[in-house]
């Protein structure tokens, strides 16, 4: 149950009973009325702006209206106090009975507490990573992989029907370079001394196994073929082995895609997919023959000073019109983007989310314009840009990888610190902000290491349950109704933990709406902090301990609270793709 949604309904129902509102009901809009935590927790448990947004259409003073609303809200049996602050903010404090009943709901719902119907089953496609299959994934791909995967998990928890997609860029000049680089390693595998890798080819030793496999399968036969014959053979083998390596790297990071979409399928059968997509845009009036003025700065590859086929993207929100077909009849890179988006739209997705690196900022407007043109505005497209990750070790920049040739690989980072540390820390800053990742800091066991701090909180909840079995050997937690004893939870510190748990459904929905999974990581740290703080108080005040061998019923009630904390931590960690350990050493 979402506490804030519950009280939004209650407050709007209360507004309907106020005379001044009833007189001008047709003139007021309740959609602007919000219920949220007060900025200062000492002011109450929930706050509403109802008087602030309704005073003007009702023709009254916000403060006077707030007093009327407050009087009405005080009649709610779950409200213990209402106060008006400033020009008309209404702060509400809830009764202890409300918190006890809410805790019982949390216990009953378990790890499903906070699950939302916000998405109403709408189909969402989250495309992320989509690294060129030209080598191992680097740490820059890592952040997008984690953000995309966690966002997809979050949307699914919030009620969307989600598919995780990887777009394989297996067409274009970079794949030809990959094949020629692999062919060099093939010659090397046959005993030829290739020396220093020529400039323009991929230098990393990750292509050595590709060359060895080609040598084992084809022997000397490829050497006798002209390039136009061996190139497609080597290309297929290289893409196959690169994608296998990428899938293994993603698996190590606990990233799993539902769909791998090959760009080459768009170019198959005479580029039928691209032709059909352009024909669709043409039919809708978005394509014309014309010329483009030279753009400012460095000229892009697809600009030509002659007539060509253009997408009239400026009419749907873009800065400039975009080339689709060059003067020589070949398709531009953007033409494949058109076909790919149309394919997604034809698959029935209501929302398409692209998680891209910060260097793709120039793609945002053209993709948004494309979505409007193809779907007529019915489909929502969002581009999330992930800023760079800088690697440090004890404050010193990390040097490049020998394996890749010129960058640190994702797998090297995961192998050194573990996937949980990588995943959680990649989410512990807003993706649009740069991230410093220090190998030493993400492995230290302290409050300053968020992933340790949150996982340790979950491990402590499991420790409490083990302590309960020691204190009460006959206690069968599986058969006890933990939700039936919440009336014994009365300590203010315990109620504060319940209040922190109550924020979870709101955090889930807000993070899903904003498409910002980092909000969940921040919340989990705050929840862990509340739990650890109460645990530490129990060291000095035995009466606050979760397990009291002299008070069985109170211990059972507190075990219910611990169970609720454990479930929310486990639920949130699952969305981030991070483990919830039972023990930590």
C-alpha positions in Angstrom: 0.0 0.0 0.0 1.3 3.5 -0.9 0.8 5.6 2.2 1.0 8.9 0.2 -1.5 7.7 -2.4 -3.8 6.6 0.4 -3.8 10.0 2.0 -4.1 11.8 -1.3 -7.4 10.0 -1.8 -8.4 10.8 1.8 -7.6 14.5 1.5 -9.4 14.8 -1.8 -12.4 13.1 -0.3 -12.2 15.5 2.6 -12.1 18.5 0.2 -15.3 17.3 -1.4 -17.1 17.9 1.9 -16.0 21.5 2.4 -18.8 24.0 1.5 -16.6 26.5 -0.3 -15.3 23.7 -2.5 -18.7 22.2 -3.2 -19.9 25.7 -4.3 -17.2 26.0 -6.9 -16.4 22.4 -7.6 -16.5 22.9 -11.4 -13.8 25.6 -11.1 -11.2 23.7 -9.1 -8.8 21.0 -10.4 -7.7 18.4 -7.8 -4.9 17.1 -10.1 -2.5 19.7 -8.7 -3.1 18.5 -5.1 -0.1 16.5 -3.9 0.7 14.6 -0.7 4.3 14.0 0.1 6.8 13.8 3.0 7.3 17.2 4.6 10.7 18.8 4.0 11.3 18.8 7.7 10.4 15.5 9.3 9.8 17.2 12.6 6.8 18.9 11.1 4.8 15.7 10.6 4.5 12.5 8.6 2.8 13.7 5.4 2.2 17.2 4.0 -0.2 18.6 1.4 -0.2 21.7 -0.8 -4.0 21.5 -1.2 -4.7 25.0 0.2 -1.8 26.6 -1.8 -3.1 25.3 -5.2 -6.9 25.7 -4.5 -7.1 29.1 -2.8 -6.9 31.2 -6.0 -9.6 29.3 -8.0 -11.8 29.3 -4.8 -11.2 33.1 -4.3 -9.9 32.8 -0.8 -6.7 33.2 1.3 -4.4 30.0 1.3 -3.9 30.2 5.0 -7.6 30.6 5.8 -8.4 27.7 3.4 -5.7 25.6 5.1 -7.3 26.1 8.5 -10.7 24.9 7.1 -9.0 21.9 5.4 -7.1 21.1 8.6 -10.3 21.0 10.6 -11.8 18.5 8.2 -8.8 16.3 8.1 -8.7 16.1 11.9 -11.8 14.0 11.7 -9.9 11.1 10.1 -9.4 8.5 12.9 -5.9 7.7 11.6 -4.7 11.3 12.0 -3.3 12.3 15.4 -2.5 15.9 14.7 -2.7 18.5 11.9 -0.9 21.8 11.7 -0.7 24.7 9.2 2.7 26.2 8.4 3.9 29.2 6.5 1.5 30.6 3.9 -0.7 27.5 3.9 1.2 24.2 4.0 -0.7 21.5 5.9 1.3 19.0 7.9 -0.3 15.8 9.2 0.9 13.5 11.9 -0.5 9.9 11.8 -1.7 7.9 14.7 0.5 5.0 16.0 -2.4 2.7 15.1 -2.0 3.6 11.5 1.7 2.8 11.5 1.0 -0.5 13.3 -1.6 -1.5 10.7 0.7 -0.4 7.9 3.5 -2.6 9.3 1.1 -5.5 9.3 0.4 -4.9 5.6 4.1 -4.8 4.9 4.7 -8.1 6.7 1.8 -9.8 4.8 2.9 -8.5 1.4 6.6 -9.4 2.0 8.9 -8.8 -1.0 5.9 -7.7 -3.0 5.4 -4.7 -0.8 5.9 -1.7 -3.0 5.0 -3.4 -6.2 2.9 -1.0 -8.3 0.3 -1.0 -11.0 1.6 2.3 -12.2 2.5 0.9 -15.7 -0.9 -0.7 -16.2 0.7 -3.4 -18.3 2.0 -1.0 -20.9 4.7 -2.6 -23.1 8.1 -1.0 -22.6 11.3 -1.8 -24.5 14.6 -0.8 -22.8 17.5 -1.0 -25.1 20.9 -0.8 -23.4 24.6 -1.7 -23.8 24.4 -2.3 -27.6 28.2 -2.2 -27.8 29.7 -2.8 -31.2 30.7 -6.5 -31.4 34.3 -5.5 -32.2 35.9 -6.4 -28.8 35.3 -6.8 -25.1 33.0 -4.4 -23.3 34.8 -1.6 -21.5 34.0 0.1 -18.3 32.1 2.8 -20.2 29.6 0.2 -21.3 29.3 -1.0 -17.7 27.4 2.0 -16.5 24.8 1.9 -19.3 24.5 -1.9 -18.8 23.7 -1.5 -15.1 21.4 1.6 -15.5 19.5 0.0 -18.3 19.1 -3.4 -16.5 18.1 -1.8 -13.2 15.6 0.5 -15.0 14.0 -2.4 -16.8 13.7 -4.3 -13.4 12.2 -1.2 -11.8 9.6 -0.7 -14.6 8.6 -4.3 -14.4 8.2 -3.9 -10.6 6.1 -0.8 -11.2 3.6 -2.7 -13.5 5.1 -2.4 -17.0 5.5 -5.3 -19.4 9.2 -4.9 -20.1 11.6 -6.4 -22.7 15.3 -5.9 -22.4 16.9 -5.5 -25.8 20.4 -5.4 -27.2 20.9 -3.9 -30.6 23.9 -5.7 -32.3 25.7 -3.2 -34.5 26.9 -5.9 -36.9 26.7 -3.9 -40.1 28.9 -1.1 -41.3 32.6 -0.3 -41.8 33.6 -1.2 -38.2 32.7 -4.8 -38.9 34.9 -4.9 -41.9 37.7 -3.6 -39.8 36.9 -6.3 -37.2 37.1 -9.0 -39.9 40.4 -7.7 -41.3 41.8 -7.6 -37.8 40.7 -11.2 -37.2 42.1 -12.3 -40.5 45.5 -10.9 -39.4 45.2 -13.1 -36.3 44.3 -16.0 -38.5 47.5 -15.6 -40.5 49.3 -15.3 -37.2 47.8 -18.6 -36.0 49.1 -20.2 -39.2 52.6 -19.3 -38.2 53.1 -16.0 -40.0 54.9 -13.3 -38.0 52.5 -10.3 -38.3 54.6 -7.9 -36.2 53.0 -4.7 -34.9 49.3 -4.4 -35.6 48.8 -1.9 -38.4 47.1 1.4 -37.6 43.4 1.2 -38.3 43.0 -2.4 -37.1 42.0 -3.5 -33.6 45.1 -4.3 -31.6 43.8 -6.2 -28.6 44.8 -9.8 -28.1 41.1 -10.8 -27.7 41.1 -11.5 -31.4 43.8 -14.2 -31.1 41.2 -17.0 -30.3 39.2 -15.9 -33.3 42.3 -16.4 -35.5 43.0 -19.7 -33.9 39.4 -21.0 -34.5 39.6 -19.9 -38.1 42.9 -21.7 -38.6 41.5 -24.8 -37.0 38.4 -24.8 -39.1 39.7 -23.7 -42.4 43.4 -24.4 -42.4 45.2 -22.6 -45.2 42.0 -22.4 -47.4 41.2 -18.7 -46.6 44.6 -17.6 -47.7 43.8 -18.7 -51.3 40.5 -16.8 -51.4 40.1 -13.2 -52.6 39.0 -10.7 -50.0 35.4 -10.6 -51.2 35.2 -14.4 -50.5 37.0 -14.6 -47.1 35.7 -11.4 -45.7 32.0 -12.6 -45.1 33.3 -15.9 -43.6 35.7 -14.2 -41.2 33.1 -11.5 -40.4 30.5 -14.2 -39.3 33.0 -16.0 -37.2 34.3 -12.8 -35.5 30.8 -11.5 -34.8 29.8 -14.9 -33.3 32.8 -15.0 -31.0 32.7 -11.4 -30.0 29.0 -11.7 -29.1 29.7 -14.8 -27.1 32.4 -12.9 -25.2 30.0 -10.0 -24.7 27.3 -12.2 -23.4 29.7 -13.8 -20.9 30.8 -10.4 -19.7 27.1 -9.3 -19.3 26.4 -12.5 -17.4 29.3 -11.8 -15.0 27.6 -8.4 -14.3 24.2 -10.2 -13.8 22.8 -8.4 -16.9 20.4 -10.5 -19.1 18.7 -9.4 -22.2 15.5 -10.8 -23.6 16.1 -9.9 -27.2 19.3 -9.5 -29.3 18.4 -7.6 -32.5 20.8 -7.8 -35.4 21.3 -4.7 -37.5 22.2 -7.0 -40.4 18.6 -8.2 -40.6 17.6 -4.6 -41.6 20.0 -4.8 -44.5 18.9 -8.3 -45.6 17.0 -9.0 -48.8 18.1 -5.8 -50.5 17.7 -3.8 -47.3 14.0 -4.6 -47.3 13.4 -3.4 -43.7 15.0 0.0 -44.4 13.1 0.5 -47.7 9.8 -0.3 -46.0 10.5 2.1 -43.1 11.3 4.9 -45.5 8.3 4.2 -47.6 6.1 4.4 -44.5 7.6 7.8 -43.7 7.1 8.9 -47.3 3.5 7.9 -47.2 3.0 10.0 -44.1 4.6 13.0 -45.8 7.8 13.1 -43.9 10.2 12.5 -46.8 11.3 14.7 -49.6 14.1 15.3 -52.1 16.3 18.3 -51.3 19.6 19.7 -50.2 21.0 20.6 -46.8 23.0 23.6 -45.8 26.5 22.7 -44.5 26.3 22.3 -40.7 28.5 24.4 -38.4 31.7 22.9 -37.3 33.1 19.6 -38.6 31.0 18.1 -41.4 29.4 14.7 -40.6 30.0 11.7 -42.8 26.5 11.7 -44.3 26.4 15.4 -45.4 26.5 16.0 -49.1 26.4 19.2 -51.1 23.8 17.8 -53.5 20.2 16.7 -53.7 19.3 13.6 -51.7 16.4 11.9 -49.9 15.7 13.7 -46.6 13.6 13.1 -43.5 11.6 16.2 -42.8 12.5 15.9 -39.1 12.4 19.7 -38.3 8.6 19.5 -38.5 8.6 17.0 -35.7 11.0 18.7 -33.3 14.5 18.2 -34.7 17.1 20.9 -35.3 17.8 19.9 -39.0 16.4 17.6 -41.5 18.2 14.2 -41.7 19.6 12.4 -44.8 18.1 9.0 -45.5 19.5 8.1 -48.9 22.7 9.5 -50.3 23.0 10.7 -53.8 24.7 7.4 -54.8 21.6 5.4 -53.6 23.2 4.0 -50.5 21.4 4.3 -47.1 22.7 6.5 -44.3 23.3 5.3 -40.7 20.2 7.1 -39.7 18.1 5.2 -42.2 18.9 2.0 -40.2 17.8 3.9 -37.1 14.5 4.6 -38.8 13.9 1.0 -39.7 14.9 -0.2 -36.2 12.5 2.1 -34.5 9.7 1.2 -36.8 10.4 -2.5 -36.1 10.0 -1.8 -32.4 6.9 0.2 -32.9 5.4 -2.6 -35.0 6.2 -5.0 -32.2 3.6 -3.1 -30.1 5.7 -1.2 -27.6 4.1 1.9 -26.0 7.4 3.1 -24.6 10.9 2.8 -26.0 13.9 3.7 -23.9 17.4 4.0 -25.3 20.2 4.0 -22.8 23.2 5.5 -24.5 26.6 7.0 -23.7 27.1 10.7 -23.2 28.8 10.9 -26.6 25.4 10.2 -28.2 23.9 13.5 -27.1 23.4 14.5 -30.7 21.1 11.5 -31.3 18.4 12.6 -28.8 16.4 15.1 -30.9 16.5 13.1 -34.1 15.3 9.9 -32.3 12.5 11.8 -30.5 11.5 13.4 -33.9 11.6 9.9 -35.5 9.3 8.5 -32.8 6.7 11.3 -33.4 6.8 10.8 -37.2 6.5 7.0 -37.2 3.9 6.7 -34.4 2.0 9.9 -35.0 2.9 10.9 -31.4 1.3 7.7 -29.8 4.6 6.1 -28.7 6.9 7.6 -26.1 10.6 7.5 -26.7 13.1 8.5 -24.1 16.9 8.7 -24.4 18.9 8.4 -21.2 22.6 9.5 -21.5 25.1 8.0 -19.1 28.1 10.1 -18.3 31.7 8.8 -18.2 33.1 6.6 -15.4 36.6 7.3 -14.2 38.5 4.5 -12.5 40.8 5.1 -9.5 42.8 2.9 -7.1 43.4 4.7 -3.8 42.9 8.0 -5.5 45.2 7.3 -8.5 43.9 6.9 -12.0 43.9 3.3 -13.3 46.0 2.5 -16.3 44.8 1.0 -19.5 44.2 -2.8 -20.0 46.7 -5.0 -21.8 44.0 -7.4 -22.9 42.0 -4.8 -24.8 44.9 -2.7 -26.1 43.6 0.7 -25.1 40.9 0.5 -22.4 39.9 -1.2 -19.1 37.5 -4.0 -19.7 34.2 -4.5 -17.9 35.2 -8.0 -17.0 38.5 -6.8 -15.3 36.5 -4.5 -13.1 33.9 -7.2 -12.2 36.6 -9.8 -11.5 38.5 -7.5 -9.1 35.7 -6.1 -7.0 32.7 -8.3 -7.6 29.5 -7.7 -9.5 27.5 -6.4 -6.5 30.0 -3.6 -5.9 30.0 -2.7 -9.5 26.3 -2.7 -10.0 25.3 -0.8 -6.8 28.0 1.8 -7.2 27.1 2.4 -10.9 23.7 3.3 -9.6 24.9 5.4 -6.6 25.0 8.6 -8.6 22.6 10.0 -11.2 23.5 8.6 -14.6 23.7 12.1 -16.1 26.5 13.0 -13.8 30.2 11.8 -14.1 31.1 8.9 -11.7 34.4 8.3 -10.0 34.9 4.6 -9.2 37.6 3.8 -6.8 38.5 0.1 -6.5 39.7 0.5 -2.9 36.6 2.4 -1.6 34.0 0.0 -3.1 35.6 -3.0 -1.3 36.1 -1.5 2.1 33.8 -2.6 4.9 32.5 0.7 6.3 29.5 3.1 6.2 31.3 5.0 3.5 30.9 2.0 1.1 27.1 2.1 0.2 26.9 -1.5 -1.2 28.6 -3.0 1.9 26.4 -0.9 4.2 23.1 -1.9 2.5 24.0 -5.6 2.2 25.3 -5.7 5.8 21.8 -4.4 6.9 20.2 -7.4 5.2 22.7 -9.7 6.7 21.9 -8.3 10.1 18.2 -9.0 9.6 19.1 -12.6 9.0 21.3 -12.5 12.1 18.3 -11.3 14.2 16.3 -14.3 13.1 19.1 -16.6 14.0 19.3 -15.0 17.4 15.6 -15.5 17.9 16.0 -19.2 17.3 18.7 -19.3 19.9 16.6 -17.4 22.5 13.4 -19.3 21.8 14.4 -22.8 20.4 10.8 -23.9 20.0 10.0 -20.8 17.9 8.8 -21.7 14.4 8.9 -18.5 12.5 7.3 -20.1 9.5 4.1 -20.8 11.4 3.8 -17.6 13.4 1.6 -14.8 12.3 4.2 -11.9 12.5 1.6 -9.5 11.2 -0.7 -10.2 14.2 1.6 -8.7 16.8 2.3 -5.2 15.4 0.3 -3.5 18.1 3.3 -4.1 20.4 5.5 -1.9 18.1 5.3 1.4 20.0 8.9 2.7 20.5 9.4 6.0 18.5 12.6 4.6 16.9 10.7 1.6 15.7 7.9 3.7 14.3 10.5 5.8 12.5 11.7 2.6 10.8 8.1 1.8 9.8 7.8 5.3 8.4 11.0 4.8 6.3 9.6 1.5 5.0 6.4 3.3 4.1 8.4 5.5 1.7 9.3 2.5 -0.5 6.2 2.4 -2.7 6.4 6.1 -3.4 10.1 5.8 -4.2 9.4 2.9 -6.7 6.8 4.9 -8.5 8.7 8.2 -8.5 11.8 6.5 -9.8 9.9 4.6 -12.5 8.2 7.8 -13.7 11.4 9.7 -13.8 13.3 6.7 -15.1 16.0 7.3 -12.5 16.9 4.0 -10.8 19.6 5.7 -8.7 16.8 7.0 -6.5 16.3 3.4 -5.3 19.9 3.0 -4.4 19.8 6.2 -2.3 16.7 5.0 -0.5 18.2 1.6 0.3 21.2 3.3 1.9 18.8 5.5 4.0 16.8 2.5 5.1 20.0 0.6 6.0 21.1 3.6 8.0 17.9 3.7 10.0 18.1 0.0 10.7 21.8 0.1 11.7 21.1 3.2 14.0 18.4 1.3 15.9 20.6 -1.8 16.1 23.4 0.3 17.7 21.0 1.8 20.2 20.2 -1.7 21.4 23.8 -2.2 22.4 23.4 0.5 25.1 19.7 0.0 25.8 18.9 -3.7 26.1 15.1 -3.0 26.2 15.4 -1.8 22.5 16.9 -5.0 21.2 15.0 -6.9 18.6 15.2 -10.1 20.6 14.5 -10.1 24.3 14.6 -13.6 25.8 12.5 -12.3 28.7 9.6 -11.0 26.5 8.6 -13.5 23.9 5.6 -11.6 22.5 7.5 -8.3 22.1 10.3 -10.2 20.4 7.9 -11.7 17.9 6.4 -8.3 17.2 9.9 -6.9 16.6 10.8 -9.9 14.4 7.9 -8.8 12.2 9.5 -5.3 11.9 12.8 -7.0 11.1 11.1 -9.2 8.5 9.6 -6.1 6.8 13.0 -4.4 6.7 14.5 -7.6 5.2 11.8 -7.8 2.6 12.2 -4.2 1.4 16.0 -4.5 1.3 15.8 -7.8 -0.6 13.2 -6.3 -3.0 15.2 -3.2 -3.6 18.5 -5.0 -4.0 16.8 -7.4 -6.5 15.7 -4.4 -8.6 19.3 -3.1 -8.6 20.5 -6.6 -9.6 22.5 -6.9 -6.3 22.5 -9.9 -4.0 20.9 -9.8 -0.5 23.3 -11.9 1.6 22.3 -13.8 4.7 25.8 -13.5 6.2 28.8 -11.3 5.6 32.3 -11.9 7.0 
